[in-house]
Amino acid sequence: MEGIITSIKVLGNSRKYMLLSFKKDTPILQEIILKEDIPLGNFVKIGNEKIIESKESSSKVISELKENITSIIDKELNRPDYTSEITEINDVIKKLTQHMKKYAKTFLLKLFFGAPIIIRFHNDADGSSGAYSVYLSILEIFSKFKIEIKPNITWLMQKNVVYELGDAIFDKNLENYFMSIEKPLLYITDFGTSIQSNRGAEKITETFDVIWLDHHPIEKGFFGEKFNGYLNPWNLGSDSEITAGFLSSLFGYVLSGKINDEVVNASFIGDYSKYADIKKPGNDLALFLDMATSDPSALGSYSSKNITPIELHNIITDKEKYLSFVNTAKMKLEDAIEKAKNNIKKYKASETTIFVCDFSTVKSRESKYPLPGRFSSKLLDALMAESKNSILILHFGVYISLRIPKELAEKVQILKIIEEFKSNQDEVDSGGGHASAASIKLYESTDKKAYIKLLLEKIKKQLE
């Protein structure tokens, strides 16, 4: 076993060394745990878990190593662009792919050099399907190059959609356990574009390269746009119907040449995109991902705060266990929808019915699933089965969640209403989303009933 030490991870009194070498133009990644302190960048030979030789590598040798890896990556990325069956989005896919090839080059370089990579994703079907797609692509890459070690990747599920200063400090502290030739990488998906992320985003750029894939309308002054790796369909003439899960799935294709159509459709379904196709596989997966990320503890011995794509994959590939969890999710969802129907208020506006539901009448104390945001979409679907022209306002705590059917999204400009509300900074904390699915966060002191009444008035006026 021999190679250049490209990264070191501290493990108590021991250290895990990543060795990178070549054989017939193929990268060979190996790892070994030793108590010896070997400098980063050294060339080493190891036999019987003992160091036979260790010597300092010149900057030229390390530079050549990087050039060789880059050459391999360039060959790997030289594949035809992905073409979707949804012809309407193929033009934006081409534009996205042009940017993603640069980001994929960065990602693979970090991966092969063993640099620490932190992947943060929002805890819903959209964010988690994106993280899962990236995970599947990494499996494909490692299988292709016959790499059997675990990459230095930390998966973090996030319940809010703000990258806070505390998140940046946490990520920087994680990075302190590593030494690496390559700069560490932070990959973020489905976090929104709030200026509340600015302090954390600015802080993390001190030590990390960043790839941030998102699909929400971009808030003015959002620092994330300054990242070299920031990508949003809104900047390319598209909109939020291109989900974050699809963006990460496309990124996974650019990385590995593989894309999972069921995962893509689960993302579309989970985020209420107009590109969702309920006749194709993806419904069950979207339900499972929603439940798994809402309440990981419901899946067994997993942490109640975090579930990784590795754990998701272990369940999804176990048909019996997966089907059991899907059926549980369906049962809980159906029960919640029936409770909502029995506790809902109706308001007529022309030929449209506006439904208002208090989520506290639906929520089960025994289960964290369903969460209100994603439940809104499912409830609207159920209501539309009985009354096609339906709009839903679901409120819970300081939040108001809105769902507008795609047929009414152009007429009911909910994002414009939210922007009007946000101008009153003493009562409205934040708000946003996209044309069919949006939410508002009020302050505890704000009169929520008054804002719901105002929402009804503004929606009715737009429907006239």
BATI-949999 format. One line per field, with one value per residue (C-alpha): residue in one letter; x, y, z; chain. Coordinates in Angstrom, 1 decimal. Each point is the difference from the previous one (the first is absolute). Layout:
N
resn (A / ...);
xx (X / ...);
yy (Y / ...);
zz (Z / ...);
chain (A / ...);
***
This chain:
464
resn (M / E / G / I / I / T / S / I / K / V / L / G / N / S / R / K / Y / M / L / L / S / F / K / K / D / T / P / I / L / Q / E / I / I / L / K / E / D / I / P / L / G / N / F / V / K / I / G / N / E / K / I / I / E / S / K / E / S / S / S / K / V / I / S / E / L / K / E / N / I / T / S / I / I / D / K / E / L / N / R / P / D / Y / T / S / E / I / T / E / I / N / D / V / I / K / K / L / T / Q / H / M / K / K / Y / A / K / T / F / L / L / K / L / F / F / G / A / P / I / I / I / R / F / H / N / D / A / D / G / S / S / G / A / Y / S / V / Y / L / S / I / L / E / I / F / S / K / F / K / I / E / I / K / P / N / I / T / W / L / M / Q / K / N / V / V / Y / E / L / G / D / A / I / F / D / K / N / L / E / N / Y / F / M / S / I / E / K / P / L / L / Y / I / T / D / F / G / T / S / I / Q / S / N / R / G / A / E / K / I / T / E / T / F / D / V / I / W / L / D / H / H / P / I / E / K / G / F / F / G / E / K / F / N / G / Y / L / N / P / W / N / L / G / S / D / S / E / I / T / A / G / F / L / S / S / L / F / G / Y / V / L / S / G / K / I / N / D / E / V / V / N / A / S / F / I / G / D / Y / S / K / Y / A / D / I / K / K / P / G / N / D / L / A / L / F / L / D / M / A / T / S / D / P / S / A / L / G / S / Y / S / S / K / N / I / T / P / I / E / L / H / N / I / I / T / D / K / E / K / Y / L / S / F / V / N / T / A / K / M / K / L / E / D / A / I / E / K / A / K / N / N / I / K / K / Y / K / A / S / E / T / T / I / F / V / C / D / F / S / T / V / K / S / R / E / S / K / Y / P / L / P / G / R / F / S / S / K / L / L / D / A / L / M / A / E / S / K / N / S / I / L / I / L / H / F / G / V / Y / I / S / L / R / I / P / K / E / L / A / E / K / V / Q / I / L / K / I / I / E / E / F / K / S / N / Q / D / E / V / D / S / G / G / G / H / A / S / A / A / S / I / K / L / Y / E / S / T / D / K / K / A / Y / I / K / L / L / L / E / K / I / K / K / Q / L / E);
xx (0.0 / 1.4 / -1.1 / 0.1 / -1.9 / -2.7 / -2.1 / 0.2 / -2.8 / 0.6 / -1.6 / 0.8 / 3.6 / 0.1 / -0.1 / -1.7 / 2.2 / -1.3 / 2.5 / -0.4 / 2.0 / -0.4 / 0.0 / -0.5 / -1.5 / -2.5 / -0.1 / 0.6 / -1.4 / 1.1 / -0.3 / 1.8 / -0.2 / 3.3 / 1.2 / 3.1 / -0.1 / 0.8 / -0.1 / -2.7 / 1.4 / 2.6 / 0.6 / -0.2 / 0.4 / -1.8 / 0.3 / -1.7 / -1.4 / 3.5 / 1.7 / 2.8 / 0.7 / -1.2 / 1.5 / -1.1 / -1.6 / 1.1 / -2.6 / 0.6 / -0.9 / -3.2 / -0.8 / 0.4 / -2.2 / -2.7 / 0.4 / -0.3 / -3.2 / -1.4 / 0.7 / -2.0 / -2.8 / -0.1 / -0.4 / -2.7 / -2.0 / 0.2 / -3.3 / -3.2 / -2.3 / -3.0 / -3.3 / -3.3 / -3.2 / -1.5 / 1.0 / -1.0 / 2.9 / 2.8 / 1.1 / 0.6 / 1.6 / 2.7 / 0.6 / 0.2 / 2.3 / 2.5 / 0.4 / -0.2 / 3.0 / 2.2 / -1.5 / 0.3 / 3.7 / 0.4 / -2.1 / 1.9 / 3.4 / -1.0 / -1.4 / 3.2 / 2.3 / -2.0 / -0.8 / -2.7 / -3.4 / -3.1 / -3.4 / -2.9 / -3.6 / -3.4 / -2.2 / -2.7 / -0.5 / 1.6 / 3.1 / 0.6 / -0.6 / 2.7 / 2.4 / -0.9 / 0.7 / 3.5 / 0.6 / -1.0 / 2.4 / 2.8 / -0.7 / 0.1 / 3.4 / 1.6 / -1.3 / 1.4 / 3.4 / -0.1 / 0.4 / -0.9 / 0.6 / -2.5 / 0.2 / 0.5 / -3.6 / -2.2 / -3.8 / -2.0 / -3.8 / -1.3 / -3.5 / 0.0 / 1.0 / 2.6 / 3.8 / 0.6 / 3.2 / -0.2 / -0.1 / 3.2 / 1.7 / -1.0 / 1.2 / 3.3 / 0.4 / -0.6 / 2.7 / 2.5 / 0.2 / 1.5 / 3.1 / -0.2 / 1.9 / -3.3 / -2.2 / -3.1 / -3.3 / -3.5 / -2.9 / -3.4 / -3.4 / -3.5 / 0.8 / -1.8 / 1.6 / -0.7 / 2.3 / -0.2 / 2.6 / 2.5 / 2.0 / 0.5 / 0.7 / 2.6 / 1.7 / 0.3 / 1.8 / 3.0 / 0.9 / -2.3 / -0.8 / -3.8 / -2.5 / -3.5 / -2.9 / -3.3 / -3.3 / -1.8 / -0.4 / 3.1 / -0.4 / 1.8 / 3.3 / 0.5 / 3.7 / -0.2 / 0.0 / 3.7 / 1.0 / 1.8 / -2.1 / -3.4 / -2.7 / -3.7 / -2.4 / -1.3 / 3.3 / -0.4 / -3.4 / -1.9 / -1.8 / -0.7 / -1.8 / 3.5 / 0.4 / 3.1 / -0.2 / 0.1 / 3.0 / 1.9 / -1.1 / 1.3 / 3.2 / 0.2 / -0.3 / 2.8 / 2.1 / -0.6 / -2.1 / -2.9 / -3.4 / -2.9 / -3.3 / -2.0 / 2.0 / -0.4 / -3.8 / -0.1 / 1.6 / -2.5 / -2.9 / 1.4 / 0.4 / -3.3 / 1.7 / -2.0 / 2.3 / -1.1 / -1.6 / -2.0 / -0.5 / 3.8 / 2.0 / 0.9 / -3.2 / 1.0 / 3.6 / -1.2 / -2.2 / 2.8 / 2.5 / -2.5 / -0.6 / 3.7 / 1.2 / -2.9 / 0.5 / 3.2 / -0.7 / -3.1 / 2.3 / 1.6 / 3.3 / 0.8 / 0.7 / -3.1 / 1.9 / 1.9 / -0.3 / 2.5 / -0.4 / 2.0 / -2.8 / -2.7 / 1.7 / 0.2 / -3.8 / -0.9 / 2.0 / -1.7 / -3.4 / -1.8 / 1.1 / -0.5 / -3.6 / -0.8 / 1.1 / -1.8 / -3.3 / 0.5 / 0.5 / -3.1 / -2.1 / 1.2 / -0.6 / -3.5 / -0.9 / 1.3 / -1.9 / -3.3 / 0.6 / 0.7 / -3.2 / -2.0 / 1.5 / 0.2 / -1.6 / -1.2 / -0.2 / -1.4 / 1.7 / -1.7 / 0.3 / 2.8 / -0.1 / 2.6 / 0.6 / 1.5 / 1.3 / 1.5 / 2.7 / -0.2 / -3.3 / 1.9 / 3.3 / 0.4 / 2.0 / 1.4 / 1.6 / 2.1 / -1.4 / -1.5 / 1.6 / -2.3 / 1.9 / -0.1 / -3.4 / -1.4 / 0.7 / -1.6 / -3.0 / -0.6 / 0.2 / -2.7 / -2.2 / 0.4 / -1.4 / -3.3 / 0.3 / 2.5 / 0.2 / 1.4 / 2.6 / 1.4 / 1.1 / 1.5 / 1.2 / 2.0 / 1.8 / 1.5 / -0.1 / -2.5 / 0.4 / -1.7 / -0.7 / -1.3 / -0.9 / 2.1 / -3.1 / -0.4 / 3.6 / 0.2 / -3.2 / 0.7 / 3.4 / 0.7 / 3.7 / -1.0 / -2.4 / 2.8 / 2.4 / -2.6 / -0.3 / 3.7 / 0.2 / -1.6 / 3.2 / -1.5 / -2.6 / 1.4 / 3.3 / 0.5 / -1.8 / 0.5 / -0.2 / -1.3 / -3.2 / -1.9 / 1.6 / 1.0 / 0.0 / 0.1 / 1.7 / -1.5 / 1.2 / -1.5 / -1.5 / -1.7 / -3.7 / -0.1 / -3.8 / 0.2 / 2.6 / -2.0 / -3.0 / 2.1 / 1.3 / -3.5 / -0.9 / 3.0 / -0.5 / -3.7 / 0.9 / 2.5 / -2.7 / -2.5);
yy (0.0 / 3.3 / 3.5 / 3.7 / 1.0 / 2.3 / 0.2 / -0.8 / -0.5 / 0.1 / -3.0 / 0.4 / -1.2 / -1.3 / 1.5 / -1.2 / 0.7 / 0.2 / -1.3 / 1.0 / -1.7 / -1.1 / -3.3 / 0.0 / 3.5 / -1.0 / 1.7 / -2.4 / 1.2 / -1.8 / 0.8 / -1.2 / 0.8 / 0.5 / 1.6 / 1.5 / 3.7 / 0.2 / 3.4 / 0.9 / -0.3 / -2.7 / -2.9 / -3.2 / -3.8 / -2.2 / -3.7 / -2.1 / 3.3 / 1.3 / 2.9 / -1.3 / 3.4 / 3.6 / 3.0 / 3.5 / 0.5 / 3.0 / 2.6 / -1.2 / -3.6 / 1.2 / 2.3 / -2.9 / -2.2 / 2.6 / 0.4 / -3.8 / -0.1 / 3.0 / -1.7 / -3.1 / 2.2 / 1.8 / -3.3 / -1.1 / 3.2 / -0.2 / -1.6 / 1.0 / 2.4 / -1.5 / 0.2 / -0.1 / -1.5 / 3.3 / 1.9 / 3.4 / 0.0 / -1.2 / 3.5 / 0.9 / -3.4 / 1.0 / 3.3 / -1.7 / -2.7 / 2.6 / 1.3 / -3.4 / -1.4 / 2.6 / -0.8 / -3.8 / 0.4 / 1.7 / -2.6 / -3.0 / 1.6 / 0.3 / -3.5 / -1.6 / 1.9 / -1.0 / 3.6 / 0.5 / 0.5 / 1.1 / -0.4 / 1.8 / -0.6 / 1.1 / -2.6 / -0.6 / -2.2 / 2.7 / 0.6 / -3.6 / -1.4 / 2.4 / -1.3 / -3.6 / 0.6 / 1.3 / -3.0 / -2.4 / 1.8 / -0.4 / -3.7 / -0.2 / 1.9 / -2.1 / -3.2 / 1.1 / 0.6 / -2.9 / 2.2 / -1.8 / 2.6 / 2.4 / 3.6 / 2.7 / 1.2 / 1.3 / 0.0 / 2.6 / 0.3 / 3.5 / 0.7 / 3.7 / 1.7 / 2.4 / -0.6 / 1.7 / 1.3 / -2.9 / -2.5 / 1.6 / -0.2 / -3.7 / -0.8 / 1.7 / -2.0 / -3.2 / 1.0 / 0.4 / -3.8 / -0.2 / 1.1 / -0.1 / 1.1 / 1.1 / 2.7 / -1.5 / 0.2 / 0.9 / -1.2 / 1.5 / -0.8 / 1.3 / 2.6 / 3.0 / 3.4 / 1.9 / 2.9 / -1.6 / -2.4 / 2.8 / -0.1 / -3.8 / 0.0 / 2.8 / -1.8 / -3.4 / 1.5 / 0.6 / -3.7 / -1.8 / -0.2 / 0.1 / -1.6 / 1.3 / -1.3 / 1.6 / 0.7 / 2.7 / 3.6 / 1.9 / 2.5 / 3.3 / 0.2 / -3.7 / -0.7 / -3.5 / 1.5 / 0.9 / -3.6 / -1.4 / -3.1 / 1.6 / -1.2 / 0.9 / -0.5 / 3.5 / 1.4 / -2.0 / 1.0 / -2.8 / -0.2 / -2.0 / -2.8 / -1.3 / -1.5 / -0.2 / -3.8 / 0.1 / 2.4 / -2.4 / -3.0 / 1.8 / 0.8 / -3.7 / -0.8 / 2.4 / -1.7 / -3.6 / -0.3 / -1.5 / 1.5 / -1.7 / 1.0 / -1.2 / 2.3 / 2.9 / -0.5 / -0.3 / 3.4 / 1.5 / -1.6 / 0.9 / 3.7 / 0.3 / 0.7 / 0.2 / -2.6 / -2.7 / -3.0 / -2.0 / -2.8 / -0.8 / -1.5 / 2.5 / 0.4 / -2.6 / 1.3 / 3.6 / -1.2 / -2.0 / 2.8 / 2.4 / -2.3 / -1.0 / 3.6 / 1.2 / -2.6 / -2.1 / -1.7 / -1.6 / -2.1 / -1.7 / 0.7 / 3.2 / 3.4 / 2.1 / 2.9 / -1.4 / -2.8 / -0.5 / -1.2 / -3.1 / -0.9 / 0.9 / -2.3 / -2.9 / 0.2 / 0.7 / -3.0 / -2.3 / -0.5 / -1.4 / 2.7 / 2.7 / -1.1 / -0.1 / 3.6 / 1.2 / -1.6 / 1.7 / 3.4 / -0.5 / -1.0 / 3.1 / 2.3 / -1.3 / 0.4 / 3.6 / 0.9 / -1.3 / 2.0 / 3.1 / -0.5 / -0.1 / 3.2 / 2.2 / 3.4 / 0.9 / 3.3 / 0.6 / 2.3 / 0.0 / -3.7 / -0.8 / -1.3 / 1.2 / -2.5 / 1.1 / -2.7 / 0.2 / -2.6 / -0.4 / -1.9 / -2.4 / -0.6 / -3.2 / 0.3 / -3.5 / 0.7 / 2.7 / -1.0 / 1.6 / 3.4 / 3.0 / 1.3 / -3.2 / -1.1 / 3.2 / -1.4 / -3.4 / 1.6 / 2.3 / -3.0 / -1.7 / 3.1 / 0.5 / -3.5 / 1.3 / 3.6 / 0.7 / 3.8 / -0.1 / 2.0 / -1.0 / 2.2 / -2.2 / 1.7 / -1.3 / 2.0 / 3.1 / -1.5 / 0.3 / -2.5 / 0.6 / -2.4 / 1.2 / -2.5 / 0.4 / 1.0 / 3.1 / 0.8 / 2.7 / 1.7 / -0.2 / 1.7 / -1.2 / 1.0 / 3.6 / -0.1 / -1.4 / 2.8 / 2.6 / -1.7 / -0.1 / 3.8 / 0.1 / -1.2 / 0.5 / -2.7 / -2.3 / -1.8 / -1.6 / -1.7 / -1.4 / -3.2 / -0.3 / 0.5 / -3.1 / -0.4 / 2.7 / 0.9 / 3.0 / 0.2 / 2.5 / 1.2 / -1.4 / 3.4 / 0.2 / -0.4 / -3.1 / 0.0 / 3.5 / -1.1 / -3.0 / 2.3 / 2.4 / -3.0 / -1.0 / 3.5 / 0.3 / -3.4 / 0.7 / 3.3 / -1.8 / -2.5 / 2.6);
zz (0.0 / -1.0 / -1.0 / 0.9 / 3.2 / -1.3 / 3.2 / 3.7 / 2.4 / 3.7 / 1.8 / 3.7 / 0.5 / -3.6 / -3.4 / -3.2 / -3.0 / -3.6 / -2.5 / -3.7 / -2.8 / -3.6 / -1.8 / -3.8 / 0.1 / 2.6 / 3.4 / 2.9 / 3.4 / 3.1 / 3.7 / 3.1 / 3.7 / 1.7 / 3.3 / -1.7 / -1.0 / -3.7 / -1.7 / -2.5 / -3.5 / 0.8 / -2.3 / 2.0 / -0.4 / 2.5 / 0.6 / 2.7 / 1.4 / 0.6 / -1.8 / -2.3 / -1.5 / 0.5 / -1.7 / -0.8 / -3.4 / -2.0 / -1.1 / -3.6 / 0.9 / 1.7 / -3.0 / -2.4 / 2.2 / -0.2 / -3.8 / -0.4 / 2.0 / -1.8 / -3.3 / 1.1 / 1.2 / -3.3 / -1.8 / 2.4 / -0.5 / -3.8 / -0.6 / -1.8 / 1.9 / 1.6 / -1.9 / 1.8 / -1.2 / 1.0 / -3.1 / 1.5 / 2.4 / -2.3 / -0.9 / 3.6 / 0.6 / -2.6 / 1.8 / 3.4 / -1.3 / -1.2 / 3.5 / 1.7 / -1.9 / 1.7 / 3.4 / -0.6 / -0.8 / 3.4 / 1.8 / -1.5 / 0.7 / 3.6 / 0.0 / -1.4 / 2.2 / 3.1 / 1.0 / 2.5 / -1.7 / 1.9 / -1.7 / 1.5 / -1.3 / 1.0 / 1.8 / -2.5 / -3.1 / -2.2 / 2.0 / 1.0 / -3.5 / -1.1 / 2.7 / -0.8 / -3.7 / 0.8 / 2.2 / -2.8 / -2.3 / 2.4 / 0.3 / -3.8 / -0.2 / 2.7 / -1.7 / -3.4 / 1.4 / 2.4 / 3.1 / 3.2 / 2.6 / 1.6 / -1.2 / 2.5 / -0.3 / 2.8 / -0.8 / 1.9 / -0.2 / 0.7 / 1.3 / -0.9 / -3.3 / 1.4 / 0.1 / 3.3 / 1.6 / 2.4 / -2.9 / -1.5 / 3.4 / 0.3 / -3.5 / 0.7 / 3.2 / -1.9 / -2.4 / 2.9 / 0.2 / -3.4 / -1.8 / -3.8 / -3.1 / -1.5 / 1.6 / 1.6 / -1.7 / 1.1 / -2.2 / 0.8 / -1.7 / 0.5 / 2.6 / -1.5 / -0.7 / 3.2 / 1.0 / 3.4 / -1.4 / -0.7 / 3.2 / -0.2 / -3.7 / 0.3 / 2.9 / -1.7 / -3.0 / 2.2 / 0.0 / -2.4 / -3.7 / -0.4 / -2.4 / 0.6 / -2.1 / 0.6 / -1.9 / 2.1 / -1.2 / 1.0 / 2.7 / -0.7 / 1.8 / 0.4 / 0.5 / -1.5 / -3.5 / 0.5 / 0.3 / -3.1 / 0.5 / 0.3 / -2.4 / -0.2 / -3.0 / 0.6 / -1.2 / -3.2 / -1.1 / 1.8 / 3.3 / 3.2 / -1.9 / -0.6 / 3.5 / 2.1 / -0.1 / -3.8 / 0.1 / 2.2 / -2.1 / -3.1 / 1.9 / 0.8 / -3.7 / -0.9 / 2.7 / -0.9 / -3.1 / 1.9 / 1.0 / 1.8 / -1.6 / 3.0 / 2.3 / -2.4 / -0.1 / 3.8 / 0.2 / -2.4 / 1.9 / 3.4 / -0.9 / -1.9 / -3.3 / -3.2 / -1.4 / 2.5 / -1.6 / 2.4 / -2.5 / 0.1 / 2.8 / 2.7 / 2.1 / 2.6 / 0.1 / 0.6 / 2.9 / 1.5 / -0.2 / 1.5 / 3.0 / 0.4 / 0.1 / 2.1 / 2.7 / -0.4 / 3.3 / -1.5 / -2.1 / 2.9 / 1.7 / -2.0 / 1.5 / 0.4 / -1.5 / -2.9 / -2.6 / -2.7 / -3.6 / 1.1 / 2.4 / -2.5 / -2.6 / 2.5 / 0.4 / -3.6 / -1.2 / 2.6 / -1.8 / 3.0 / 2.4 / -2.6 / -0.7 / 3.7 / 0.4 / -3.1 / 1.3 / 3.4 / -1.7 / -2.1 / 3.0 / 2.0 / -2.9 / -0.7 / 3.7 / 0.1 / -3.2 / 1.4 / 3.2 / -2.0 / -2.1 / 3.2 / 1.4 / -3.1 / -0.8 / -3.5 / -1.7 / -3.5 / -2.5 / -3.4 / -1.1 / 2.4 / 3.5 / 2.4 / 2.9 / 3.3 / 2.4 / 3.4 / 0.0 / 3.8 / -0.6 / -2.2 / 1.7 / 1.9 / 3.3 / -0.5 / -3.4 / -1.6 / -3.4 / -2.0 / 0.3 / -0.9 / -3.1 / -2.0 / 1.4 / -1.6 / -3.5 / 0.8 / 1.6 / -3.0 / -2.4 / 2.1 / 0.1 / -3.8 / -0.5 / 1.3 / -1.2 / -2.8 / 0.5 / 3.5 / 1.9 / 3.5 / 2.9 / 2.7 / 3.2 / 2.9 / 2.7 / -1.6 / -3.5 / -2.8 / -2.8 / -3.4 / -2.8 / -3.4 / -2.8 / -3.1 / -2.0 / 2.3 / 0.6 / -2.6 / 1.1 / 3.7 / 0.4 / 3.5 / 0.0 / -0.7 / 3.0 / 2.2 / -1.1 / 1.0 / 3.4 / 0.5 / -0.4 / 3.5 / 1.8 / 3.5 / -0.6 / -2.7 / 0.6 / -3.4 / -2.9 / -3.5 / -2.1 / -3.5 / -2.0 / 1.2 / 3.5 / 2.3 / 3.7 / 2.4 / 3.4 / 2.4 / 3.4 / 3.2 / 0.7 / -3.4 / -0.3 / -2.2 / -0.4 / -1.5 / -2.5 / -1.1 / -0.5 / -2.0 / -2.1 / -0.8 / -1.1 / -2.2 / -1.6 / -0.6 / -1.7 / -2.3 / -0.9 / -1.0);
chain (A / A / A / A / A / A / A / A / A / A / A / A / A / A / A / A / A / A / A / A / A / A / A / A / A / A / A / A / A / A / A / A / A / A / A / A / A / A / A / A / A / A / A / A / A / A / A / A / A / A / A / A / A / A / A / A / A / A / A / A / A / A / A / A / A / A / A / A / A / A / A / A / A / A / A / A / A / A / A / A / A / A / A / A / A / A / A / A / A / A / A / A / A / A / A / A / A / A / A / A / A / A / A / A / A / A / A / A / A / A / A / A / A / A / A / A / A / A / A / A / A / A / A / A / A / A / A / A / A / A / A / A / A / A / A / A / A / A / A / A / A / A / A / A / A / A / A / A / A / A / A / A / A / A / A / A / A / A / A / A / A / A / A / A / A / A / A / A / A / A / A / A / A / A / A / A / A / A / A / A / A / A / A / A / A / A / A / A / A / A / A / A / A / A / A / A / A / A / A / A / A / A / A / A / A / A / A / A / A / A / A / A / A / A / A / A / A / A / A / A / A / A / A / A / A / A / A / A / A / A / A / A / A / A / A / A / A / A / A / A / A / A / A / A / A / A / A / A / A / A / A / A / A / A / A / A / A / A / A / A / A / A / A / A / A / A / A / A / A / A / A / A / A / A / A / A / A / A / A / A / A / A / A / A / A / A / A / A / A / A / A / A / A / A / A / A / A / A / A / A / A / A / A / A / A / A / A / A / A / A / A / A / A / A / A / A / A / A / A / A / A / A / A / A / A / A / A / A / A / A / A / A / A / A / A / A / A / A / A / A / A / A / A / A / A / A / A / A / A / A / A / A / A / A / A / A / A / A / A / A / A / A / A / A / A / A / A / A / A / A / A / A / A / A / A / A / A / A / A / A / A / A / A / A / A / A / A / A / A / A / A / A / A / A / A / A / A / A / A / A / A / A / A / A / A / A / A / A / A / A / A / A / A / A / A / A / A / A / A / A / A / A / A / A / A / A / A / A / A / A / A / A / A / A / A / A / A / A / A / A / A / A / A / A / A / A / A / A / A / A / A / A / A / A / A / A / A / A / A / A / A / A / A / A);
***
